[in-house]
Amino acid sequence: MQVRRVLIVFLGVVVGGIVVDGGAFIRQMVAARPDLIGNVDSIGFHPYGAGGDTPAVMDEVQTFHNALAELGLGDTPLHINEFGW
């Protein structure tokens, strides 16, 4: 009896640990490396500055997403974690 094993590996490019800064860091990053557009699979975002307040967290996420959209990264998935709850 022959057993086949298949391993599917996702090796993605994840930009990690961006904190609340109104999108300043991601703008600087894309200005320095415009080739990142279309080559980033996801972005980690830590909305610490919102202090765990749900509406404030959502505002920070929206502000960051708006910055991404302006840069052509609006369809890039966000991994939102470490928000202080």
Secondary structure per residue as TSV (DSSP state, phi and psi in degrees):
chain	resnum	aa	ss	phi	psi
A	1	M	-	360.0	128.4
A	2	Q	-	-98.1	131.7
A	3	V	-	-111.0	128.8
A	4	R	-	-110.0	136.6
A	5	R	-	-120.0	135.7
A	6	V	-	-119.4	129.6
A	7	L	-	-115.8	119.0
A	8	I	-	-107.0	122.5
A	9	V	-	-118.3	131.5
A	10	F	-	-103.5	114.8
A	11	L	-	-110.4	101.2
A	12	G	-	-112.4	163.0
A	13	V	-	-97.7	114.3
A	14	V	E	-117.2	122.3
A	15	V	E	-84.9	121.0
A	16	G	E	-115.0	149.8
A	17	G	E	72.5	31.4
A	18	I	E	-75.5	129.6
A	19	V	E	-99.9	172.1
A	20	V	S	-64.1	117.0
A	21	D	S	-152.0	17.8
A	22	G	T	70.9	13.6
A	23	G	T	91.2	6.4
A	24	A	H	-60.6	-46.0
A	25	F	H	-64.5	-45.8
A	26	I	H	-64.3	-34.9
A	27	R	H	-63.8	-43.9
A	28	Q	H	-65.1	-38.7
A	29	M	H	-63.8	-46.4
A	30	V	H	-69.3	-34.2
A	31	A	H	-62.8	-38.5
A	32	A	H	-76.7	-31.8
A	33	R	-	-136.4	74.0
A	34	P	G	-59.3	-20.0
A	35	D	G	-69.0	-7.3
A	36	L	G	-67.0	-29.5
A	37	I	T	-62.8	123.0
A	38	G	T	88.5	-5.8
A	39	N	T	-121.7	9.7
A	40	V	-	-108.6	127.1
A	41	D	-	-86.4	-29.5
A	42	S	E	-164.9	166.2
A	43	I	E	-133.2	129.6
A	44	G	E	-85.6	135.4
A	45	F	E	-134.1	131.2
A	46	H	E	-117.9	96.5
A	47	P	-	-81.8	59.4
A	48	Y	G	-59.5	-38.7
A	49	G	G	-60.3	-15.9
A	50	A	G	-80.7	-10.8
A	51	G	T	65.5	20.7
A	52	G	T	84.9	-2.0
A	53	D	-	-76.5	119.2
A	54	T	H	-54.7	-51.0
A	55	P	H	-61.6	-36.2
A	56	A	H	-68.1	-39.7
A	57	V	H	-60.0	-47.0
A	58	M	H	-63.5	-37.1
A	59	D	H	-63.0	-43.0
A	60	E	H	-64.8	-40.7
A	61	V	H	-63.3	-43.8
A	62	Q	H	-64.0	-42.3
A	63	T	H	-60.5	-43.7
A	64	F	H	-66.2	-42.7
A	65	H	H	-62.0	-39.8
A	66	N	H	-59.7	-41.3
A	67	A	H	-62.8	-42.4
A	68	L	H	-61.5	-44.1
A	69	A	H	-61.3	-41.1
A	70	E	H	-61.0	-29.6
A	71	L	T	-90.6	-1.5
A	72	G	T	86.2	14.6
A	73	L	-	-112.7	20.3
A	74	G	T	-63.8	-23.2
A	75	D	T	-92.1	0.7
A	76	T	S	-74.3	125.8
A	77	P	-	-62.4	144.6
A	78	L	E	-106.3	138.5
A	79	H	E	-106.3	103.0
A	80	I	E	-98.6	119.3
A	81	N	-	-154.3	175.1
A	82	E	-	56.4	55.7
A	83	F	-	-106.3	9.4
A	84	G	-	87.6	14.6
A	85	W	-	-86.5	360.0
